[in-house]
Amino acid sequence: MLIIKIHLYIFFRSQPSPPPPPPPPPICFLIRASPRSTTGPPPLAVIRP
């Protein structure tokens, strides 16, 4: 039983890891996509990290 567990452990470790989530878009892109960026300051939620 222990050997089977080791084989399963090695098998799952050798599997490719799931791809990481895509990075969030840059802040400048969010500000540019904001409809209020041309008429006034961008929303605070966009500037906050």
C-alpha positions as CSV (number, residue, x, y, z in Angstrom):
1,M,0.0,0.0,0.0
2,L,2.8,2.4,0.8
3,I,4.4,1.7,-2.6
4,I,1.1,2.6,-4.4
5,K,0.9,5.8,-2.4
6,I,4.5,6.7,-3.5
7,H,3.7,5.9,-7.1
8,L,0.6,8.1,-7.0
9,Y,2.5,10.9,-5.3
10,I,5.2,10.8,-8.0
11,F,2.5,10.5,-10.7
12,F,0.6,13.6,-9.5
13,R,3.8,15.5,-8.9
14,S,4.9,14.9,-12.5
15,Q,1.7,16.2,-13.9
16,P,1.9,19.8,-15.3
17,S,0.6,22.3,-12.8
18,P,-2.5,24.2,-13.8
19,P,-1.7,27.5,-15.5
20,P,-1.6,30.5,-13.2
21,P,-4.4,33.0,-13.4
22,P,-3.8,35.8,-15.9
23,P,-2.3,38.9,-14.4
24,P,-4.7,41.8,-13.9
25,P,-4.6,44.5,-16.6
26,P,-2.4,47.5,-16.0
27,I,-3.9,50.4,-14.1
28,C,-3.4,52.7,-17.1
29,F,-5.5,50.4,-19.2
30,L,-8.3,50.5,-16.6
31,I,-8.1,54.3,-16.5
32,R,-8.2,54.5,-20.3
33,A,-11.2,52.1,-20.4
34,S,-13.0,54.2,-17.8
35,P,-15.7,56.4,-19.4
36,R,-15.0,59.2,-16.9
37,S,-11.3,59.4,-17.6
38,T,-11.8,62.0,-20.3
39,T,-14.2,64.3,-18.4
40,G,-12.6,64.2,-14.9
41,P,-10.4,62.3,-12.5
42,P,-10.7,58.5,-12.7
43,P,-12.7,56.6,-10.1
44,L,-10.9,56.0,-6.8
45,A,-11.5,52.2,-7.2
46,V,-9.3,52.3,-10.3
47,I,-6.4,54.2,-8.7
48,R,-6.3,52.0,-5.6
49,P,-3.9,49.1,-5.8
